[in-house]
Amino acid sequence: MRHFGHIPAGMRRDLFHREPEFFDADSPAATLSAALGATLYSPATRPRLADDVLKQIGRGVVSMVLCLEDSIDDAEVEGAEENLVRQLVDLAGRGRDLPLLFVRVREPGQIPDLVRRLGDAARLLSGFVLPKFTEERGVPFLEALTAAEATSGRRLFAMPVLESPELLHLETRAETLRGISRTVDKYRDRVLALRLGVTDFCSAYGLRRAPDMTAYDVQIVAGVIGDVVNVLGRSDGTGFTITGPVWEYFRVQERMFKPQLRRSPFLEGRAEELRTALIEHDMDGLLREIGLDRANGLLGKTCIHPSHVLPVHALSVVSHEEFGDAQDILRPERGGGGVLRSAYTNKMNEVKPHRAWAERTLQRAAAFGVAREDVGFVELLTVGLAGPVE
């Protein structure tokens, strides 16, 4: 699979200076963690789940979570497990290429149980999403994952979700983060990425952000994100990929504030129509939040609607300017440091301080591609679509 692999090859050539690279479920963990992109969640209760998974491939989805936790009622768990097993066995028999598939469980015991019940179909799974992760709750999940991996003979990754009240509350946050850090470091080879459960953070204070506000506008949430990145997202070799929080909105709501999506990139052709549609579907707030995710060290995003996938991927593509700067910074002859002017003559590139940024940029370029010099996110959002949003 590859990002933007769902659009025709000719369109990709027109869009990309360097096209996204291919990867699959057996690729190195570093490749997969950078390539997760918009991870689409789906309740495991859906009666046509197998068909839904295949349908999302045509929308550019490369990673999905089939959820047995908060997206379903407590009384539905047993039926959801049965449906999940039945649908994955169905998918295994179709012989089709699939996205990276993860299952979000509630309890550690579900991991080996599901792997056992799936039998050969367990080969479709890339891993499990572990809810409300702390040191105390996380260790049993990771031990269960390790046991299931040994049983199945297949590599299985964990994606812990950081969403517990202990992480949110100031008096317990530091020790909770230290405990999480100890745990994920011990199981580093099995932890693909850390996910942020911002909806649970808001719930602890009876909050819900409006569609014209980002997670970073809710200060109590922004503070937690900053602390998580501070402890768990460092670029010194100890950090992990941390993914962006879910965007909840996908339909028209009454707006309190003016649109956040600036007008200037949308002045040519049908781009103005795209701007209008994005605003009507509350996508302008999503686009702003994606930009803030990346500025704060997050990569990828939890998504609950297919219309969110393309914006996440479009804004993950590396610009021609970023790519040129990163290459210049990482040239072997620059190993001693120093300062150089960007080829775009608009900024200073300081080799030593910007090295980690450059390395991450090239990692993102491999996963999402490098846009041509005259291609921006508007073109990436519009190309190949019958309509801009659903």
N, C-alpha and C positions, 0 to 999 in steps of 0.2 A: 504494500500500500504506500501511498504518498499523499501529502497534502496537495489539494487542487487536482488530484488525479481524476476527479469526476468531471472535469471540463475537457473539451477537445484539445488534442496536442497542439494544434495550430494556435489556439487562444493562449495556451501556456507559453508558447514561444514568443508571442506578442507582449506578454506581461512580464516575463522574467529575464533578467540578465543571467541569473543562474537558477535553474529550476529546483524545486524541492527534491531531496534525495529519497530513494526508496528505503523502506524499513519493513520489518515484520515482527511477529511476536517473539522471535528468537534473537532479535538484535540486542546489542549491549544495553545494559540498564541506562547508561548515560544518554544514549540515543533515544530510548523510549521516553525517558522522563522529560526530555526537551520537546518531544514530538506529540505529547498527549493532546495539546491544543484544547479545543472545546470538548470537555468530557460530558456527554449527554446522559442524563439520568432517566431511567424509565422504571415505573413500578413493575415488579415481577408478576403482578396479577393480570397483566394484559393478556387477553385470550389469544391474540395473534402476535405474540411477542417475537416469534421467529421471523415472521414477515416484516414486523416493524424494524428489526435489526437490519435486515437486508435492504429495506427501503432507505434507511439512513445513509447507507454507503453512497447512494446517488446524490445525497445532499452534502457530501464532503466530510462526514463524521468518520473519525479514525479511532475514537475511544468511547466506550459506553459503560455505564454502571447499571446493572439490573438490581433493583433495590428491594430488599426484604425488611427495611427498617422504617424510618419515619414516613415514607411515602405511602404506606399501607396501614390499614387498621390492625390493632392488636389481634383481633379475632380472625384476621385473614392470613396469618403467618403460615399455618399448615397447608392451606390451599395454595398459597403463593409458592411455597417450596415445591409442591407437587407440579404446579404449572411450570415453574422454572426448569425443573429436571426434564419434563416432557418436551418443552420447547427447545432446550439445548440439544437433546437427543435428536429431535427433528432437524435442527440446523446441522448437526454433525453428519446426518445422512444426505444432505444436499450437496456437499462437496464444493461449497462456494468460499471465496475469500471473505474474511470477516474483519470487522474492527477489533481492536484490543478490547476484550470483554472482562469486566470485573463484576463481582457480586458483593453488594453491601449487606452484611449480616448484622444480626443483633447480639448473638452470643457466640463465644469461642467454639462451643460444641457443634455449631452449624457447619463450620468449615470442613472438618473431616467427614461429617455425615453427608454433606452435599457431594464431596468428591467421591465418596464411596457409592452413592446412589447414581451418580452420573456415569460411572464406569469409564469406558473409552471416550465418552463425550467430554470428560474433564479436560481433554487436550485443548478444547476451545477456550478455556479460561486462562487469562494472564494473571489473575490474582483476586484479592479480596479487599474491600474497603472496610476499615475498622472504625466504628463510631465512638464518639465521646472518649477519645484516647487520652489516657494519663499513664503514668508508670504502673500504678496498681492495676488498672483495667487492661492496659496494653500488653503486658507480659503474657497473660494467658492466651490472648488472641495470637500473638506471635509464636508461642509454643505450639498452638493448634495448627497454625499455618505450616510450621516446620514439619510437624508430623504428617500433615496432608501431602506436603511436597514429597516426603519420603515414600508415602504410599502410592502416589500417582506416578512417581518417576519423572515428573515434569516440574520445571521451574515455576514457582508461584510468587508473585510480588504482593506486598502489603502497601496500601495507601491509607495511613491513619488520618482520621478527621479530628482536627483540633477544635473542640466546640464545648468543652466542659465548663461548668460554672467556676471550678477551681482555677481555670486559666483566665477567666474574665475578672474575677474578684481580685482587687489590688493586693489584699493581705496574703493571698495564697499563690499569686501569679508566679513570683520568682522561683519558689520551690517547685511548683508544678512544671515550669519550663525546664528546670534542672533535671527533674525526674524524666520528663519526656526525652530530653537530650541524652541522658544515660541509656534509656531504653532503645531508642532508634539507632544510637551509635553501636550498641551491642549487636543489633540485627541489621547493620548497615546494608549488607549485601541483599537483603530481602525488602528493603524499604525503597519503593520506586519514587514516591513523592508524598508530601504532606499537604493535606487539603484543609481549608479554613471553613468552619461552620458558622458563618456570620449570622445566619437566621437564628441559631440558638443563642448566640451572644445577645442579639437584640431582645429575644424572648425573655432573657433573665431580668430585663428591666422594663418589660412591657412596651418595647419599641418596635416600630416597623418603618423602614425608610421609604419615602415616597418615590415615585418614578422619576422625579426631577432632582433627586439627591443620590449621591454615590455613597458607598460604604465609608469613604474617607470624610464625608461631611458629618457623620455621626461620630463625635469625638471619642466616645468611650470604646467604640469599635476600632477606630483608627489607631488608638493607643495600643490595643492588643495586637493588631497587625504589625505595628512597628516593633513591638517587643518580640514577637515570634520571629520576624526576619532577623532581628538583632542577635538572637540566640541560635536559631536553627537555619538561617539562610546565608551564612558567611561564605566568602569566596576563598577562604584559606585552605580548602580541602575538607573542612569539617561540616560544611553546610549541605543542605538538601534542596531539591526543587520544591518550591512552595507555590501552590496554585491559587488563583484568584477566587473570590467568593461568588456565590450564585447571584445571578440577576433574576429577580422574581417576576418581572412584568413582560407581558407579550400582547396586551390589548389596549385599546384606547381608554385613558383615564382623564378625568378633569385635571387640568394643569393649573398649578398655583403660580409658578414662576415662568419667565420667558424661556424659549428653547435655548439649550446650551450649545447646540450644534451650529458653528459659525457658517456663514453663507458663502464666503469666497470660494471654497473648492468646488462649489456646485453650480457655477454659472454657465457652463457649457452643455449643449445637447440636452439629454434627458436627465442629466444629473440633478437639476432642480426638482424634477419629479421624485427622484430618489430621496432628496433631502426632506421633502414634504412627507413622503411615506414613512421615513425613519422617525420623524417627529411624531406623526400620528400613532405610531406603534411604540412610542416611548423608547426608541432605540438610541436617541441622542444621549440620554443618560448612560446607557450601556457603553456607547463608544467612549465617552469621557471616563467611565470607570475602568475600562480596559487600558486606556492610556495611563491612568493613575496606578493600576496594578503593576504595569511594567516599570514605571518610574520608582515604585517602592520595592522592586526586586522580585515580583511575582511573575510566574510564567504559566500560561494556560488558564482555564477557568471552568468552574462547575456550571453546567447549563441544564435548564429544565424545559427548553423548547427548541425545536430545530431551527427556528428563525434566528437564534442567537449564534449559531455555529459559524456562519460565514463572517460576521463582523469580528469575532474573536480571531479567526484565522487571517482575515485581511489585515488586521492591525498587528499581527505577529510577523508578517513578512518584513524582512530587513530592507530598508531603503538603500538605494544605490550609494547615497552619501555615507550612511552608517557603515556599509560594507567597505567602502574605500578607506574610511578612517581606521577601521579595525585592521585591515590588511597592512596599512602603513605602520601602525603601532607595533604590530607583531613581526615585522620584517627582522630577519636574523641580525642584520647590521645595527638594529636599534637596541640590541641586548644591553648595552651599557646605559640606556636611559636617554634623557634629553627631551627637548621640546621641538615640535615641528608644526608648521602651519598646515591646516587641512587643505587637501586638494581643491576643496570648494571655497577656499580662502575666507572662510567665515568663522573660524574657531581655532583655538589652540589645542593640539593633541600632546599631552605630556605623557611620555612613554610609560614610566613606571606606575604612576597613579591610575592610568587608564588601561593598563594591561588586562586586569581581570574583566573589565567591561568588554574589551575587545575579544577576549576568549569566549565570553558568553554570547556575544553578538555573532561570532562565526558558528557557534553551536546552534543558535537559532536560525542562522542562514541555511545550514545544512537541512534542518527540519522543515522550514517554511519557505525557503528560497529567497532570492534577492531580486527586487523589482528593477525593471529597466529605469534608466535615468528619468524618463518622462512619464513614468507610471506612479500614481499615488493610490491611496486606499479607495478613492471613489471608483477608479477603474476596476480594482480588485473586488469591490462590492457588487458592481453591476454586471461584469462579464459572465456570460453563460447562464444568466438567470432569466426565467420567463417573466418574473416580477421581482422587485427588490426585496420584499418581505412577504410573509404569509399572512 
